Amino acid sequence: MKASFPLRIAAGVLAITLTIAPGITAVRAAVPAPETRGSLEGIDAFITALMSEFQVPGLAIGVIADGKVILSKAYGKRDVERNLPATTNTVMAVGSVTKSFTALLLAMLVEETKLAWDRPVRDYMPDFRLADDYATANMTVRDLLTHASGLPSHDRVWKGRSFTRQQLFERLRYLEPNTTFRQRFQYQNLMVVTAGLLAERITGKTWDALIRERLFIPLGMTRSSTSITEIVKADDFAQPYMPLDGKAIREPFLNIDAVGPAGAINSSVEDMLKYVQFRLDLGAVNGRQLVPRAAAQLMETAQIAMPTPADTDEIDFAAYGFGLAIESYKGHRMVHHSGGIDGFIAEMGWMPKQRIGLVILTNRTANPLAQIIHRQVYDQLLRLPPTDWAARWRKTVEQAVARNAATRLRLDKERIRNAPPTHALAAYAGEYDHPGYGRMTVKHNAGILEIHFDKFVVRLKPYHYDVFEVNIDGEIPNLVPVRGLVKFHTGAGGRIDTLSIPFETAVPDILFTRQ
């Protein structure tokens, strides 16, 4: 699942002083008085127009200000085929918004002295191991949540795969880093999975049970769950959709239970508004301090710098805290996180000083609408100069299309024409293993080579010599797990003995050894 931040693309104030710990206070100041706030007039037309443009079947939004719900509304369809409307109780996947829940869970364990943020992970998990020995020895509990492990995403190790949570943990040691430990921010789901597994080890309970007992139940989040298998049991849930040929079509639910701590929560707008208010209230709910204020404040404190695009003036600072991004949006501190898994995109955020929070859920893959609306709401409520974020997105898409065309042109120029495979196609067939990515089975089927792994079948077509191109002709692009060129390599004995696949673009192609 992805969390994306692609769009980086006042008078009458009320100061609120909060006691965090004896002798320490935090001031959440500059809260615009309700009468000075802008309105959300026109937001309906804004949302419905963009839903049409970006082919988003269903959307639900909730906005709170000064402890009150000022907007809770749904648009479109949660199920197009059955003509079922979306509601504010419709359950959708929230993707990487889940990371903020996992971070809070660890904060609770730290407060209970069962963990310490800056102790090495190996103090609690002696079998924790990465390819980098220094990172292995020095990775702390804090580091698990701040995306500075040195590893790129390596998402294809888990996405659509059959490995368990424990098996993914055991495979970390075989995944190649592309930077040194703590060198820079690099979004990484598997470290957060490790954080969830750490909570399981410490408590003897599953991450799923801990999230339910410690957060869902106390917050009254009765429609929330931690597995895609639960979403279809709800009386009001959304079907997932993806874009194809200018339309939104149904796509399969993606089971990501194995990486649950990084992105498996499903929820509704009504439930998520309770969570956002809880975060705005620094860990308090119904008069009970569920998470100490100092710990809640720490969650939204910058831990590592994030890059900000040079062409975006509206965001002049970005950092990552604990399962949350912190940005300066047009001079206002904004805390947020997006989430996306197949068929769903979500956005959650709040402005602590202004006491404004929101959540937006949609049921279509790879759409920018949640982030566009997120910023539009702030612009209107805070009376900020408007920005046409939709136009920014259109420009981003145009640039991506141009880059893809340039890549296609380069590959065509580099290709050696009329250079057939060096072996009979049957000679490439066999079992190929990588200790992290697992087994790839290459089959020769009616004159075509195919790579089989888990539920996937990837067809290949000759490119030149022992290089083959992933053939997406007739396939649904979103469901093809790898793109580009796959390379077979001949050993000294003249036999094909290795296979390299571009599963992770930030490192050299993953090398599989023939068995």
N, C-alpha and C positions, 0 to 999 in steps of 0.2 A: 504494500500500500504505500501511497505517497502522501507526504505533506508537501504542498507546493506553495511558493511565494512568488509566482511568475509575474505578478503585476507591479512589482517594485518599480516591477513595472509600476477678556470678556467681562462685562460688568455684572454686578450682583452676585458675588461669590460667597460661598459659605465654607469655612475651614472646619475640618473634622479631625480631631486629634485622637489617636488610638494608642493605648498602652500595649506595647509588644512584650516587654519584660520589665522587671523592676529597674528603674533608672533609664529605660529606653522607650522613646515614643516615636511614632511615625505620623506625619501629618499628610492626610490625603486632602489636599487643599484645592482651591480653584474649582469648586463645584458650582457650575452655573445654577442660579436659582431657577426653579421651574418656569417662571414667567419670562425668563430671558432665552429660553431654549427655542430653537427653530422647530418647525413641525415636519411631519412626514407626508405632507400633502403631495399628491402626485406619485407616491411610491407604487400604488397599484398599477398605474399605466406604465411606469418605468419597468417594473418587474415583468408584466405580461408581454411587453414588446420584446424584451431581451430573451424571455423564454421561447418566443417564437423564432427569433433569429438564431439562437443557439440550440434549437430543437431539444429543449429540456421538458420532458413530459410532466413532471410534478415538482413542486417546491413548497416548503413550509418555512416560515420565518417567525421568530419571536424577538422582541426588543423590550428591554427593561431600562428604566431610568428612575433614580432616586427610590429604589425599592419597589417600584410598581411596574406592572406589565403595561406598556403603552401600545404594543402591537403584537398580536398573535393571530396569524392568518395563514391559510394554505391556498395554493393555486394549482390548476391543472389536474393531472391524473396520476394516481399511484399505480394504477394498472390500466394501461391503454386498451388492451385487448378485451377486458371485461368492463370497460368504461366506468371504473371506480374512481371517485375523486380523492385527491390528497386532502388530509386534515392535519390539524396540529397534533393529533395523537398518532399519526402514521409513523410506524417504526421504519427507520432507515439506518444503514451502516454509517458510522461517523469516522471510520478509518483512523488516521493518526491522531485525531483528537484524543484517542485512547491513551496516548503517551502521558498526558497530563494527569490522568487517573493513576497510572503506574507510578509516576513520580510522587504523587501524594501518598500512595501506599508506603513507599520507602521512607518518606518523611515521617510517617507515623511510627514506623519501626525504629527510626533514628531517635525519635522522642522517647520511645520506650527502652532506649539503650540496647536494643538488640542489634543495631548496626551503627556504624559511624561513617559519615560522609567521606572522610579522607583516609580511611584505612584501606589497604589493598584488598581487592576482590578475593585474592588467593587466601587471605586470612579466614574467609568464610567458605570459599569454594576451592579447595586445594587442587582440584582437577581442572580449573580454569586455565586455558592456554591459548595464546595467539601465535601466529607465525613469527612475530617480532618478540624476541625474548625480553627486551627492555619493557615493552608495553605489557607483556604478561606479568612481569614482576611489579610494575608500578601503577597499573590500572587501578583506580580507586572506585568506590561505590558511586561517588559523584561523577566520575568519568563515564560511567555506563549510560548516563542520561544526557550528556552534553555534546555528543557527536564529534569527538576529537580522537577517536581510536586509531586513526591512520588507515582504516579500512574504507573503501568505497562501498556502494550499496550491496553488491553481490546478491541482489534480490532474487535472481533465478535459482538460488539454492533452495528457497522456500516457496516461492510463488507457484502454485499449482502442483507442488511436489507432495510426496507422501511421508517425508521425514517427520518424526515427532519433535516436540520441544527439546527433549533431552538429546536426541540425535543431532539436531541443529547445533546445540551447544558443543557437542563433541567434535563437530566438523569445523568449528571456528579456527582451530589451529592450522587448517590446511588452506585457508583463504588468504590470498596475497594482498598485502597493503599497497597503497600507492603514495602514501606520505608517511612521514615519521609521526610517532605518537605525540599528540597535542600540537601538531604543527598548524592545523587549521580546521575550521568547521567543515564537516563532510557528513551529510545526512546518512544515517545508518540504522536500520531497523533491528538488526541482530543483537546489538548491544542492549537495546531496551528489552528484547526478549530475555537476555541474560539477567537483566535487573528483575524481571518478573520471576524467573527461575530461582534467583537468589532469595526473593521473598518466600517462595515455596519451601526452599531448604531451611530457612530460618524458622518458619512457623509450623511446618508440617502440613500445611493446607495448600490447596491449589490456588493459583493466582485468581482464577475465576471465582472461587468461594470467597477469597479475601476481598475482592472488589465488591461482591454482592453484600457481604456482611458489614464491611467497614464504610462503604460509600452509598451504594444503591439503597439499602434499607434505611439508614439514618436520614437520607435526603428525600425519601419518599419517591424514588425513581422506580415506580412499579412496572413501567413498560420497557425497562432497559435490560439487556442481556449481554453475554460475552461470547456468543457463538452464533454463526450464521445458521446453524441448525435450529436455533430458537426463533429466529425472525419469522419463519413461515408458520409458526404456531400462534402468532399474534392475530387478534381479530381484525387488525388494521395495519397492514404492512405494505411497503412499496416493492414493486418488481424492479429489477435493475435493467437499464437500457444503455446502448452504446450507439455512436454515430456510424452510419453506413449510407453512402450515396445520397447525402443530404437529408437523411431521415434518422429517427431514433428507432432502433430495433431491440428486441429483447435479447439479453445475454444471460448466460448461466450465473447463478450465485457462486461466488468464490469462497470456498472454505479456507479460512486462515487461522484455524484454531491453534496450530503449532506456534504461530507468532502472535498469539492473542495479546500479550502485554504491549505490543507495538501498534495494534490497530484493529482489534476484533469487536469493539463495543458497538452495539446497535441501540438506538434510542429514538425518542420523539422530541419535537420542539418543546412540548410541555414539560417533559422530564429534564431536558437540557437547560431550560430556563432556571430550574431549581438549582442545578449545578453552577451555572454562571452567577446566580445571586450569592450562592455559598462562597464562590471565589471572591466576589466583590466584598463580601462581609468578612474576608480574611479568616475563613475556616469556621465560622459560626453558623449554626442552623437551629432554629426554634429555641433560642436562648442557651444552647449548648455549644461550647467551644470544642468542636470535633477534632480540629487540628489547631495546635497552638498558633497564635497570630504570628509569632516570629517565624515559625516554619512555613506558614502560608505566604508570608512576605518574601521569604527566601526563594520560593518557587518561581516568582516573577522578577528575580534579580539576575542581571546579566552575568553569565558565566563564560561565554566565548563570543567573540565578534563574528557576525555574519556579513557576507558581502552585500553591498548595495550598488545597484547599477548606476553607472555614471550619468545616464540620461533620465534619471528619475529625481526630480527636485523635491517631490512631496515627502519622500522618506530619506532623511539625512543621517539616520543612525539605525542600525539593526544588530541585535544580539540574540543569543539563545540562552534561556534559563534552564529550568527543570521541566521538560515537556512543554515548554511555551516559548514563543518568539516574542521579543520585546522590541518595539520600534518607535521612532519619533515620527508621527504622521502629521504633517503640516504644523509642527511645533507642539503636538500633544502626545503624551505617552500612551501607547497602545500595546496591549497584551493580547496575543491571539495564537491560534493554531488552526491550520486547515487539515483536511483529511480526505483521502481518496482511495477506494478500492474499486474493483470492477463493478461498474454500474451505479456508483454513488460518489458524490462530492459534497463535503460539509465544510462549514466555516464557523468557528466559535471565537468570540473576542470580547474584550471589555476595555474601557478607559477608566482606570482606578480613580483618578482625581475627579473626573466628571460624573462618576457613578452611573455610567452607561454600559450596558452589555447586550450582546445579541448572539443568536445562533441561527444558521441558515442550513437547511438540509435539501439536497436535490438527488434525483434518481437517474442521472446520466453520467457516464464516464467522461472524463477529460473535457469538462466545460468550465468556463471562467466565471459563471454567473454569481456563485456564492461570494467570491472575492470582490466582484464589482459592486454588488449590493452592500456588502460589508462597509466599504468605503463611502458609498453613496449615503448610507444612513448617518455616518458620522458627519459628512459634509452638511447634510440638512439639519441635524439636531444641533450642531455647534456653529451653524451659520458660516461655514468655511467656504472659501472660493471653490466652486465646483471644478472637478476634473472629469474629462470624458474617458473613463477607464475602458469602456467598450471599444473606443477608437484605438486606444493603446493596444488592446488585445488583438484587434484586427491587424494592426501593424506587426505585432509579434508573430502572428500566424503567417503573414506574407513573407516575413524574413525567414521563417522556418521552411516554408515551401521553397524559397529560393536556395537555401542551404542544401536541402535535400536534392534539388535538381542539379546543383553544382557537384554534389557527391556522386550522383548517378552518372553525370557526364565524365567525371574523373575516372570512375571505375570502367566505363566504356572505353576510354582512351588507353587505360592501362592493360586492358584485356588483350591477350594474344589470340588473334583469330585463327580458326582452323587448327587449334592445338587440342587434340582429343585426349581423354584420360590415358595415363601411361599403363594402366592395368585394365583387364576386363572388369566390368562393374562388379561381378560376383566376388572379386578379390578384395574389395573394400568392405564387404560385409563381415560383421563380427561383433564382439563385445569389447567395449572400451570403458575404462574406469578412471575416475579421479577421486581421491580420498575425501574431497569436500563436496563436489557436485554429484558424485555417485556414478551410476552406470548408464551409458548410452549404448543402445543396441542398433547397429546399422544393418538394415535388411535390403536385399536386392529383390525388388518386386516388379516383375513384368517390364524389365528394362529401365526401372527407376530406382534410385537409391533413396531410402528413407531412414531417418533417425527416430527411434522410438525411445521414449523415457516417460515414466509415469503414465499419465493419460494423453501425452502429446505424440503426434506423428508429424515430423517435419520433412517435407519432400525437398529433394535437391535436384538441381539441373546443372549439367556440366558448364563450367566457366572457362577454364583452360588447365590442361594437364591434370594435376591432382587437386585442383581447387574447384569447389562446387559452390553454387549460389543457392541460398534458400529461395525456394519457389513459392511465391505467395499468390500465383495466378489461381483464381477461383476460390481463394481462402478469404475468410473474414480477417482483415489485417490485425485487429485488436486481439485476436485469439492466437496469433502466431507467436511463439515464445522467444524467437530469436530471428534476427535479420542479418543480412550481409553474406560474407564469404566464409565457408567452412573449408578447412584445409586438411588433407591427409598427407602423411609423411612416410617416406620409404626408408626402412632401416638398411644397415650394411648388407644384409642377406638378400636384399631385393624385394622384401615383403613389406606391405603396409603395416606399420607397427604403432603409429600414434595418430591422433585426430585432434585438431584444435578448433574450438568453437568460440565465437565472440559473445559470450554470455555477459561479460562485464567490460564495458568499453574503456573504463579508467585504468585497466591493467592489460598486459598482453593476453591474447586469446587463451582460454582455459585449455590445458593440454591433457588429453585422455590417453591412457596407455592401453594398447590392445591386450586382451587376456588370452 
